Amino acid sequence: MALEIKITQTQKGRIAIVTGANNGIGFETTKGLAKVGYKVIMACRNIEKAFSARDRILKEIPNADLDIFQLDLSDLESVKEFAQGFSKKYKKLNVLVNNAGVMTYSDQKNGEGIELQFATNHLGHFALTSLLIDIMPNDEQSRIISYSSVAHKSASIHFDDIECKNAKGYGAAYGQSKLACLMFGDELNRRLKKSESKILSLSVHPGVSDTGLFNDMSWIQSFLFKVLGSFITHSNEKAAIPALYVVLSNDVRGGDYYGPTGMGGLKGKLGVSKRSEYSKDELIAKKLWDLSEELSRIEFNL
Ligand SMILES: NC(=O)c1ccc[n+]([C@@H]2O[C@H](COP(=O)([O-])OP(=O)(O)OC[C@H]3O[C@@H](n4cnc5c(N)ncnc54)[C@H](OP(=O)(O)O)[C@@H]3O)[C@@H](O)[C@H]2O)c1
């Protein structure tokens, strides 16, 4: 049976943050949530791009309730400033969509010398979640969404080599960062349950869609991606469905992992996604949590 998003009650008065809302899948997720009445905070690193994205949404949905905040997830000071500014203005948060992401084909680091994909995709969202979770109402409609990828399946966490300098395989650091997002989502769910919180931590992957994520590819990679594109990708709108589903559905449970299920997860019908055996390892997830607290210098209140 196909999974459908059924809206049973108005979402007015509810607030969602979407990180990386100005482009690709985050843009479509913002539109989807605005359409059903959410106030959506567009948390973007580039304010000009954010305003331009907001204008495009308002053309399509004139009554969309949108606000813009600057956020650079690779910079923990920016994450703290964002969380403080948001909490001061809004006081409560219903949904946090940890969507933003970067994929690099060259060695890049953040200002603290941490591998850029791990710092942005995982650590930034880890810190952001820890700083906002206390203003989320204690009910099952409060949701934190982590963004993984089919790329997590061949990855592991290189605790002694977070840069993945010695890791075998192409895109090891990106895969590691997306595995970290999934394992964080699972560990967060376990800790929420243990503390008897009703807030749900859920994970998704979008399949594959042609977004800014692939901007750093070499010309040959870009060429192959364009040639194969129509076979292996689906639209950004379709790629946003898993996140919209887990935010809006009443049929999900904490710890669920959803995404497209056709062609090895690249596109197709929405469903419960397959995850690697490695990603289920609770000891590794705990070790990752401890490392994330250490690197972000943030103690999670869970
Ligand atoms: N597209 C796919 O096929 C695919 C597959 C698997 C998983 N995903 C995941 O889906 C999510 C959305 O990616 P997308 O495909 O929509 O890519 P995208 O079009 O490149 O969008 C990524 C968004 O993240 C933002 N971002 C990047 N670095 C940031 C930082 N340091 N601080 C704040 N925001 C930052 C980007 O901002 P700028 O516009 O300023 O760069 C952009 O708004 C990511 O988590 C990605 O890993 C995508």
The ligand as an ORCA input file, in Angstrom:
! r2SCAN-3c Opt
* xyz 0 1
  N      20.465     15.449     -3.814
  C      20.679     14.172     -3.541
  O      20.703     13.323     -4.450
  C      20.897     13.715     -2.128
  C      21.114     12.348     -1.890
  C      21.281     11.909     -0.582
  C      21.213     12.821      0.469
  N      21.023     14.150      0.202
  C      20.969     15.069      1.335
  O      19.868     15.954      1.179
  C      20.125     17.152      1.894
  C      19.789     18.353      1.041
  O      20.755     18.473     -0.006
  P      20.380     18.927     -1.490
  O      20.548     17.753     -2.345
  O      19.102     19.659     -1.509
  O      21.629     19.899     -1.805
  P      21.711     21.468     -2.133
  O      20.805     21.825     -3.220
  O      23.165     21.740     -2.300
  O      21.208     22.125     -0.788
  C      21.980     22.048      0.366
  C      21.640     23.202      1.258
  O      22.525     23.134      2.395
  C      23.099     24.418      2.558
  N      24.393     24.387      3.225
  C      25.557     23.857      2.794
  N      26.534     24.105      3.685
  C      25.971     24.797      4.691
  C      26.460     25.364      5.898
  N      27.758     25.303      6.239
  N      25.604     26.000      6.725
  C      24.300     26.118      6.391
  N      23.776     25.622      5.258
  C      24.609     24.975      4.417
  C      23.235     24.972      1.151
  O      23.446     26.370      1.173
  P      24.076     27.137     -0.110
  O      22.993     27.269     -1.112
  O      24.519     28.437      0.474
  O      25.209     26.293     -0.596
  C      21.867     24.571      0.588
  O      20.879     25.454      1.018
  C      21.590     17.078      2.330
  O      21.645     16.687      3.673
  C      22.162     15.990      1.448
  O      23.283     15.344      2.032
  C      20.853     14.615     -1.064
*
